[in-house]
């Protein structure tokens, strides 16, 4: 018997492939978490907690994807916008190239502006400063509050000190 009963539609094969990949990745995370110690102390949270949560989430997403693929059948896929993909990839390349010499904030601001351009907002006079504000806020959070060092450039050194 093929398809959803009573509709004559076939299940979405791509959804089943994606579901299998999600469930497989979740199972690998669970298996890997079994090898980690679970010494959570008084809080009960240890190194194996997060891989278990993420693995469980991936397994649940895989099951929901399989159910949706069976119930809804294949969908019409909209055409890909290669220009938008090019903007995002270009932003990622810029970030990789500028992260070390210019620092996190400038590289992340350029990535933000390129991503906004991919979504149709090509006003660099707006998106670049907005991305810079967000990037500086993220840098302040990671460096000042969490004490995790992101690559600092001249801008971060000027604002937050050396």
N, C-alpha and C positions, 0 to 999 in steps of 0.2 A: 504494500500500500504506500503510495507516495502522496505527499502534500498534506495539508490540513484537512481534516474530515469535513465534508460538506461544502468546501470552497473550491476545490480543484486546484488550489495554489500549491506550489512546491515550497518547502522550507528554504531559508536563505543559507546556502552553503558557506559563504564567507563568514557569516555570524558564528557558525559552528567551529570554523577554524580559529577565529579570534577567541571564542569561548574556551577552546581547548588550550590555546596558548596562555590565556589568563589563569586557568586552573592549574596548568603545569608550572607556571612561574610561582603561583601561590604555594603549590606543594613543595617546590624547591626551597622557598623561603622558610616554610615550616620545618623541613628536614634540616636545613642549616641552623635554624634556631634551636633544634634539639641538641646540637653539639655545643651550644654556648651555656655558660653557667647562669643560673637564675638566682643569684644571691642579691635579693632586693633589699635586704635589711629591713628596717621598720616600715618602709614605704611599700615593700612588696614589688617594686619595679626594678628589674635588672636588665642586663644586656640582651636577653632573649625576648623581652616584652615587645619591643617595636617590630622586629621581624615577624613575630606571631600575629600582631595586629594587621600589619600590611599584607601578610600572606593570607590571612582570613578574609580581608577586604577584597583581595584579588580573586579568591575562590568564589565569594559571593557575587562579584561582578561577572565572573565567567558563567555562573549558573543563570543569572538574570539575562545575560547576552544570549545564551542558548535558548532560553524560554522565549525571548522576544523574537529570535530568528525563526523558531518553529511556528510561533503564533502569527506573526505579521508577514512572514514570507519575504522574498527579495524586494528591495526598494530601488527606486530610480535614484541613481547617484548623480548629484549635480556635477557639472564639469569643473575640473580643477583650474584655479586661476594661477598660472605659472608666474605671473608678475608679482603676485603677493608672496608666493613661496620664495621668489628671488630676493624680495625685500627682507624677509625674515632671515634667510641664509646669509645675505650680505651683512646684516646687523650682527649675526653671530660671528662671522669672520672678523668684522671690525672689532668686536669685543675681545675675541681671542688675541688679535694682534696688538690691541692697545691696552690690555689689562695690566701688563707688567710695566710698560714705559709711562703710561699716563695715569694709572690707578683705576680703582673700581668705579668711582663715581662717573668719570667721563666716559668710560667704556660702557657702563650700564645705561647712561643717558642716551648714547648713540644707538644702543640696541633698542631702547624704548622708542626713540624717534623712528627708527626703521620699521619696527613692528606696527606703530601707529600708521605709518605710510602704507604698510601692507593692508591695513584695514580701511584705507581710503582717506585718512586724515594726513594730508601732505603739507600742513602748515608748520614748517620747522621752527618758526618763531614762537609757536605755542608748545609744540611737543618736546622740543629739546630742553627748554628751561624746566618744564614740568617733570620730564624724566630725570633731570639733574636734581631737582628737589627731592623726588622719591628716592633716588640713589643715595643722596647724602643722608636722608633719614634712615635708610637701611644700613648704611655704613656706621652711623652713630649708634644704632641699636646693636649691631654685631660687635663693634669695637668697644663702645663704652659700657653697654649693659651686659652683654653676654661674654665679653672678653675674648672674642674670637677674631683673629686678625684677618682682614681682607687686604688685598694689595693696595697700598697707599701711594698716591701720586702727589704732585705738587699741590693740588687743590685740597686734598685731605690733610696734608701737612700744614697748609696755611690756615685751615679752619679749625682742625682738631689738635694741632701741635704734632710734634715728632714723636 
